[in-house]
Amino acid sequence: MAKARTSYVCSECGAVASRWSGQCPDCKAWNTMVETVQDAPGVNRMSQTAHKALAQTAPVLSLRDIEALDVPRFGTGIEEFDRVLGGGLVAGGVVLIGGDPGIGKSTLLLQALANLAATRNTLYVSGEESGAQIALRARRLSVDSAELKLQAEIQLEKILGTLADLKPEVAVIDSIQTLYSDALTSAPGSVAQVRECAAQLTRVAKQTGVTIILVGHVTKEGALAGPRVLEHIVDTVLYFEGDTQSSFRLVRAIKNRFGAVNELGVFAMTEKGLKGVSNPSALFLSQHDSQVPGSCVMVTQEGTRPLLVEIQALVDASHLPNARRLSVGLEQNRLAMLLAVLHRHAGIAAFDQDVFINAVGGVKITEPAADLAVLLAINSSMRNKPLPRGLVVFGEVGLAGEIRPAPRGQERLREAAKLGFSIAVIPKANVPKQKIEGMTIVAVERIDEAFTKLRELD
C-alpha cells in the first residue's frame, strides 16, 4: 500500500504548502500551518459531464424579474436569542455559534430546541457528549425533552442519512469540529474536514430547507477555530461573550444575512439554564449610594438596541518612567489618542499619571461614541469631583477636539429618559427636533466647551 502523502494547510486562509513553515506564504500569519493528509486522486471529484449538467440547471435571470419576498421566520421561544438572530430562525438558514468552553452554547441550544420540539420536528446531533449526558442536562434544566430527537454521531454520511430520513425542520450539530467525512482521510477537526463537513451541511440546508445550527470551537485568542471560510459559507455567525466565572452572558451577531449585525442578547445563567434579561442596562450600571468621581454613564447602540453603560476611570500618580494606560472593554489604542486630545485641546495633561478605564459589566464597546464619556470620566477622576447626578453622555471626539454626532441619537436619548436620566451632554448635531420630556439637553461642539458647560452645571 502506497504511503499517504501529507501537505500543510493554513488554518487562517486555507493556503496549501508541501512542507511546514512558521509563516504562511500567502496571508503571512504565524504558526497556522497544520499538517493534513492529501486525498487520493479522484476522490470527491466531479466529472466534466456532471459539471456541465450542473452548470446548465441554473438559468440566468434579470434581477428586476426576481420577486423580493420577506423571509418568514419562526421563534425559538427565547426572546433574547430571537433578537440576536434578527427575529428568529429562517428555513434553510445555517447558523454558526461559537464561544469559550463552558460558557453555555450547548445549554442555550438545548433549551431552544426543546421549545421548538413541541411544535416542530427537530434533531440534536451530539459529537462531544453521549445521549445519557445530554439527558442529564435536560433533566437538570427541567426542559420538556419528550419530543426532542437525539443522535450521538460524528460521521458526516450517517448524519446526512438521518437528515434525509427524519426530515427535521431544525437540526443542531454540536460541534462541527468533531465531524469527519469518509471522503477525506484527514482527522476530525482538521482544516479540510471542517471545511468539507460545513459545506456539505450547508448544501443540504439550502436544498431541503432544514435550518442547521452549528456549534464551533474557539481558539485561545477567542476566534472561531478552523478555516476562515467556515464563517463565509454560513448565513449567521454568533459569538458568546462574557466571563465564565460571571453569571451573565452576552451573545453578539457578527454576521447575519437575514438581519442586522452587532445585535446583542443578554442572558443570566441560572440553575435552570440561560434566562433572557429584559432590562440589560441595569447590569452595566453600578449601584452607588452617592455620586463618585471618575464615573460617567453613556448610551451605546448595540444593533437596534440602545444600552446604558457606566464608564469608570481611575487616574493616579505614576511611579514608573512610563505611565500605564489600561483599558477594559474599550479599545486601548484609542485611549492613548484621547489623552493626547485632552492635553492639546483642553489643556489637561496626564503624561505622568496612570490611567485605567473600565466598562462596567464586562460589555465590550467598539463604537467611537464612547469617547466623550471616557474623557469626562478621566477629568472627573483627576479633579476628584463627581459629575452631576442624572447625567448621560455620548459623542465621538475628533483629533481637532471637535465632538462628532453619533447615529440614532434620538433613540439613545429616549432610552436614557426612560431610565430616569435628566441631563444629556451630546453633540450639537444630535439635538432632537422635539423636546424630550424630563430631560435637559446640553449641546456641545468641542471638548473644551463640554468641560466648561459641565462646570456651569455644578
Secondary structure, DSSP 8 states (H G I E B T S, - for coil): -----EEEEETTT--EESS--SB-TTT--BS-EEEEE---TTTT---HHHHHHHHTSS----GGGS------EE--S-HHHHHHHTSSEETT-EEEEE--TTSSHHHHHHHHHHHHHTTS-EEEEESSS-HHHHHHHHHHHT---SS-EEEE--BHHHHHHHHHHH--SEEEEE-GGG-B-TT--S-TTSHHHHHHHHHHHHHHHHHH--EEEEEE-B-TTSSBSS-THHHHHSSEEEEEES-TTSSEEEEEEEEETTS-TT-EEEEEEETTEEEE-S-GGGTTS---SS--TTEEEEEEEETTEEEEEEEEEEEEE--SSS--EEEESS-HHHHHHHHHHHHHHH----TTEEEEEEEGGG----SGGGHHHHHHHHHHHHHT----TTEEE--EE-TTSBEE--TTHHHHHHHHHHTT--EEEEEGGG--SS--TT-EEEEESBHHHHHHHHHHH-
